[in-house]
Amino acid sequence: MKGKIHIVGIIPARYGSTRLPAKPLVDLCGKPMIQRVVEQALRSILLTRVVVATDDERIASVVKGFGSEVMMTPQSINTGSDRIAYVARKISDADIIVNIQGDEPLIAPRMIDEAIMPLTQDDAIQAGTLVKKITSAQELTSPHVVKAVLDNAGYAIYFSRSPIPYLRDDPEIEKWHAHQLYYKHIGIYVFRREFLLQFTSWEESTLERIEKLEQLRIIEHGYKIKTVVTEYDSIPVDTIEDAERVRQILLKNHAMSVV
């Protein structure tokens, strides 16, 4: 890719949430969660622009209030990828679009750059994401932690909510991660803009419907997703308990910074 690459981070922020209503506006030590996410994204070295995509005027008002860019999307949009694509259509000069989850207020800016880097180095790569080594039985067995299997070149072969690969000769599933390398998926996605628009135009695929994982639509259509193994972790906020955990981490980090 020649010349300056325009890389836009888009953060989907939906007001409605079953487990945690008004999630983007949840207070995290004096700042709404969406502001925490935006501030982390703005610390990325590779992003040239950060936009919040929301379906709610209350969120839009808050984002404008702390001085960041926001675009409205229809409430009828059901998925984060479709919300991202709606905004991407309006940013015609973007080369690469980064889908940054709006419920990860502690996402490390370095994680964003790690996910972007392969697409800046190889024009053949259409989509990328992050994975991290699984280090506990809880992560391995939880259906809320998505597992990824990679090929020798670091492309994803499959994503599943089940522990994969299956260790047939070891009945103690709780110890599988001690004998075999397992990866969990970190939900940040990087797309070439035109590929994102193509991907979101496809109908929901069979495996995607079964696992409830959008990225499987890409694999089912014969395209590859490049993964980068990161040492960083993230804490998605889905519940009140998650929010309190993040608050405690923020308080601890603040206390350490003033020592």
Backbone hydrogen bonds, N-H to C=O, Kabsch-Sander energy under -0.5 kcal/mol:
donor,donor_aa,acceptor,acceptor_aa,energy
6,H,4,K,-0.5
7,I,5,I,-0.8
8,V,6,H,-0.6
8,V,96,I,-2.7
9,G,7,I,-0.5
9,G,49,R,-3.1
10,I,8,V,-0.5
10,I,98,V,-3.2
11,I,51,V,-2.8
13,A,53,A,-3.0
22,A,15,Y,-1.8
23,K,15,Y,-0.6
23,K,20,L,-0.9
25,L,22,A,-1.7
26,V,23,K,-1.7
28,L,31,K,-3.1
31,K,28,L,-0.7
33,M,26,V,-1.7
34,I,24,P,-2.7
35,Q,32,P,-0.9
36,R,32,P,-1.6
37,V,33,M,-2.2
38,V,34,I,-2.4
39,E,35,Q,-2.7
40,Q,36,R,-1.8
41,A,37,V,-2.4
42,L,38,V,-2.5
43,R,39,E,-0.6
43,R,40,Q,-0.9
44,S,41,A,-1.9
48,T,7,I,-3.2
49,R,7,I,-1.1
51,V,9,G,-2.9
52,V,69,E,-2.3
53,A,11,I,-2.6
54,T,52,V,-0.6
54,T,71,M,-2.1
55,D,13,A,-0.7
60,A,56,D,-2.2
61,S,57,E,-2.6
62,V,58,R,-1.7
63,V,59,I,-2.6
64,K,60,A,-2.5
65,G,61,S,-1.8
66,F,62,V,-1.4
67,G,64,K,-1.4
68,S,63,V,-2.2
69,E,50,V,-0.6
71,M,52,V,-2.8
73,T,54,T,-2.5
77,I,74,P,-1.3
83,R,79,T,-1.8
84,I,80,G,-2.4
85,A,81,S,-2.5
86,Y,82,D,-2.1
87,V,83,R,-1.5
88,A,84,I,-2.7
89,R,85,A,-2.0
90,K,87,V,-1.2
91,I,88,A,-1.2
92,S,90,K,-0.7
94,A,91,I,-1.6
95,D,6,H,-2.7
96,I,6,H,-1.9
97,I,191,F,-3.2
98,V,8,V,-2.9
99,N,97,I,-0.5
99,N,189,Y,-3.2
100,I,10,I,-2.2
100,I,98,V,-0.9
101,Q,99,N,-0.6
102,G,12,P,-0.6
104,E,101,Q,-1.0
107,I,104,E,-1.6
111,M,108,A,-1.3
112,I,108,A,-1.1
113,D,109,P,-1.8
114,E,110,R,-2.6
115,A,111,M,-2.1
116,I,112,I,-1.7
117,M,113,D,-2.3
119,L,116,I,-1.4
120,T,116,I,-0.8
120,T,117,M,-1.2
121,Q,117,M,-0.9
121,Q,118,P,-0.7
122,D,118,P,-1.5
125,I,122,D,-1.4
128,G,190,V,-2.4
129,T,226,K,-2.2
130,L,186,I,-1.0
130,L,188,I,-0.6
131,V,228,V,-2.2
132,K,184,K,-2.3
134,I,182,Y,-2.8
140,L,136,S,-1.9
141,T,137,A,-2.4
142,S,138,Q,-1.5
145,V,142,S,-1.2
146,V,144,H,-0.7
147,K,160,S,-3.6
148,A,183,Y,-2.1
149,V,158,Y,-2.4
151,D,155,Y,-2.7
154,G,151,D,-1.8
156,A,225,I,-2.6
157,I,149,V,-3.5
158,Y,149,V,-1.3
160,S,147,K,-2.4
164,I,162,S,-0.6
167,L,165,P,-0.6
168,R,166,Y,-1.4
170,D,167,L,-1.5
173,I,171,P,-1.5
175,K,172,E,-2.1
176,W,173,I,-1.4
178,A,175,K,-1.7
179,H,175,K,-0.6
179,H,176,W,-1.7
180,Q,176,W,-1.7
182,Y,180,Q,-0.6
183,Y,148,A,-0.7
184,K,132,K,-3.1
185,H,146,V,-3.5
186,I,130,L,-2.5
187,G,185,H,-0.6
188,I,186,I,-2.4
189,Y,99,N,-1.6
190,V,128,G,-2.5
191,F,97,I,-3.1
192,R,126,Q,-2.0
193,R,95,D,-2.1
196,L,192,R,-2.4
197,L,193,R,-2.0
198,Q,194,E,-1.8
199,F,195,F,-3.3
200,T,196,L,-2.4
201,S,198,Q,-1.1
202,W,198,Q,-0.6
202,W,199,F,-1.1
209,R,205,S,-2.1
210,I,206,T,-2.0
211,E,207,L,-2.8
212,K,208,E,-1.9
213,L,208,E,-0.9
216,L,213,L,-1.4
217,R,214,E,-1.9
218,I,214,E,-0.5
218,I,215,Q,-0.7
219,I,215,Q,-1.3
220,E,216,L,-2.7
221,H,217,R,-1.1
222,G,219,I,-1.8
223,Y,218,I,-2.0
226,K,127,A,-2.7
226,K,224,K,-0.5
227,T,154,G,-2.6
228,V,129,T,-1.5
230,T,131,V,-2.8
230,T,228,V,-0.6
237,V,103,D,-2.5
238,D,236,P,-0.8
243,A,239,T,-2.0
244,E,240,I,-2.1
245,R,241,E,-2.0
246,V,242,D,-2.2
247,R,243,A,-2.2
248,Q,244,E,-2.2
249,I,245,R,-1.8
250,L,246,V,-2.6
251,L,247,R,-2.6
252,K,248,Q,-2.2
253,N,249,I,-2.8
254,H,250,L,-2.4
255,A,251,L,-2.3
256,M,252,K,-2.2
257,S,253,N,-1.8
258,V,254,H,-1.1
259,V,256,M,-0.7
